[in-house]
């Protein structure tokens, strides 16, 4: 009987390996080791405890932590088609930037992983990201800004699919009449967030009840959205209110370049 060669032994061992299943923990461990796994950590934010998930491309999800990690992981997997793993040590710069953003610092640089959204949805969220703290814009403003003026309802749907609320501030988008509108965490929480940013609920309610949609300055001849920082600086004696863009333009007023309440002709 001939001896088995070294090459034959190696081939036999390789065939045996093919028949064995890798441990369930192997792939996650490898992905995490090379930095390719989706991961998340728990952080305190404007709504209390939150889960923030990230990938190599950027922040991929923000959710309230009140329902627990298991539910968050399940819903993340259903939406993204990938597992997400908890970590106690997110990248220091990323964690610091997220906390600064939650505190209202718009200068904190963040990247977002929105690859599972459509091009239209990404455009909507990118525009919402431009709205300053303490100001609101109507759904129609976003639709017009991204070149889809008739897609107001689609804008609302896209905002409802925002996977990173708070960091992309979709709570700063309201209905055309000034009323709060829907929000992923509920309209009540949307109102609370806006109040915390300096927009009292009674002021927003008054805007919704009234018919004045724009505010002009007799001094500059410019008209704005009422919550625009420029509008808030107008002295009461020089403040003029308009129900619509046509009346503002008819009175000789130009749209504000900061809040862009209308497309300049």
N, C-alpha and C positions, 0 to 999 in steps of 0.2 A: 504494500500500500504506500503510495507516494506521499511525501510531506506536502502540506498546504503552504503555498508561498505567501509571503507578506502581502503581495498585491491582492491575492484572493481573499485573505482575511479582511483587508480594508474594504473590499467590495461587499463582502458579506455583512460587515458592520453598517455600511451605508444603506444597504437594502433594509436592514432591521430598523434603522432610524426612520426610513420612509414610512414604515408601518406604525410608528409611534406618534401619538398626538402631542403637540407641544403644550405645556402647562398654560392654563388660561391667563395667567399673570405675565407670561413672557412678553407678548406684544406690547401691552401697556408699559411694562418696565423698560423695554427697548425705546419706545416712542418718547417716554419721559426723559430717558437718559440722553437722547440726542436732541431734545428740545422740540419735538414735533407733536407732542400730545396736547389736546385741549385741556386746560386746567382752570381752576377757579379758586377764589378765596373769599372769606367773609370780611366785610368792612362796614363801618358805621357811615351812613349817609343821611341825606335830608329826610328819609322816611324810616330811619332806624337801621336795623341790621339788613344788609344786602349781600347777595352773591354777585361777584363780578368774574366773568369767564374771559379767557384770552387764548389766542393762538399765536403762532409765529408771525401772523399778519397784523394782529392788533386785538382790541377788545371785541369780543363776539357776543356777549350777553350781559344784561343786568336784570336782576330779579329780586323781589323781596324774599328775605330768608325765613319769613314766618311759617311757611309750609314745610320747611325742612329740606335737608340736602338730598334725600332720596327722590323727592318729587322734582326738585330742580334738575337733577341728573337725568331723570326719566324724560322730562319735557324737553330738555336740551337735546337728548339723543333723538327724540321724535322729530324735532325741527331741523336739526343739523345732520342727522344720520351718522353721528359720531359720538363716542363716549367722551365724557369730561371727568377729570379726576381732581379731587381736592388737594390743595397744597397749603401749608402753613407759611411758606416763604415765597411769595410772588417776587418777581424782579423788583428791586428796591426803587428804581426810577419810575417804573410803571405804577407801583402802589402809591408813590408820592404824588405823581401827576393826577391819578384818579382822586385822591383825597383833596388835592387843590381844586380840581374841577367841581367836586361836590361842595366845596366851600365858596364857589362862585368865581374862581380865578380862570378867566377865559384864555389866559396866556399859557396855561399848562398844556403842553403838546401831547396829543393822544392820536394814535392810529386806530382805525376800526376795521374789523374783518366782517364785511357785509356781502361776501361773495354769493350767499344763498338768496340774495334779493335781486329783483329785476333792475335793469338800468334805470327805469323810471322811478322805482322806489328809492334807489340810491341817490338820485338827483333830488328827490323830495327831502330826504334826510339831510343831505348836504346843505340845502337851502335853509332848513330849520335850524341848523347849527349856527347860522349867521345871525339869528335873532338875539339881540343883547339881553342880558339879565334885567328884569324889571320892565320889559316891554312885550307886547303881543302883536301878532300879525294875523290877518284872516286867511283862511284856507285859499281864498281866491288870489291872495298876494303871492303865495308860493306857486300856484298854478301859472300865474302870469310870468313870474320871474324865471321859471324853467322853460318857458316857451310853449306851455300847454294851457292856455287860458280857459278852455272849456272843460278841463279835467278836474274840476273842484272836488267832485265826489271821490274820484280816484285818489286825489291827494289825501283826503280823509282816511281812506282805506290803507294807503301806504304808511301814514303816521300810526295807524292802529297796529301795523306789523313791525314797528320799530323795536328791534331786539335789544337796543341799548338806551332805554329811556333814562332821563335825568342827565346822562352824559351828552346825548343828542336831545336837546330840550323841546320835544314835541308838545310839552304842556304849554308852551308859549304861542301855540297856534289856536285861534278861536274861530267861531263862526262869523260870518259876514256882518251880522247884526250886533256883534260884540259879546254875545252870550258865550259861556264857557265851552260848551261842546263836550264830546266824549274824550275819554282818556283810558289808557291801558290799565291804570290802577284805580279808575273811577273818577267821576267828575268832582266829587267832594275833595279828593286828594289833590286834584288839579287846582282847585280853588285855593287850597292851603299852600301849595307850592308858590302860586302867584302872589298870595298875600305875603309870604316870607320874603319875596323879592321886591316888596314895596308897592304892590298893586292891591289896595284894599278891596274886599269883596263888594262893599257898597258902591265903590266907584265903578267896578266892572258891571254891576247890576244896573247902575244908572245909565251906563253906556248902552246896555242892551235894551233898556226901556225907551231911550230917547231916539231921536231921528238924526242926530248930528254925528256923522261918521268921520269928519275931518276937522282939523283946527288950523286956522290961519293966523299969521301975524301981520297986523297993519304996518308994522315997522319995516319988515323985510319983504313983504309980499309973497311969502312962501306958505304953503299949507302942508300939514303932516297928519299922520295917525295920532290920535289923542295921547297914546302912551309913549310916543317918541320923546327922547331926551330933549330934543330941540323944542317940541311943543310944550314941555313942562317948564321951559324957561320964559315962555311968553307972559308978559305982565297982563293981568286981568283987563286993564284999560285998553290994551292993544290986541286982545284976543277976539277972533271972529270964528264962528262955527258954520260949517257947511254940511248939507245933507248928502251931497254927492260930488263927484269930481267935476261934473258939467257945471254946477253952480260955482264951484271954486274957480275954475278956469274962466267962466263968464265974468267973474268979478275981477279978473286980471291977475289971479294968484298962480304961482308956479309950484310944481311938486317939489317937496324936500328931497335933496340928493342923498340924505342919510337914510331915511326910512322908505323912500321911493313909494309913495302912496299911489302913484299912477305913472304910466309910461309917458315920458315927455315926448311931445310931437316935434 
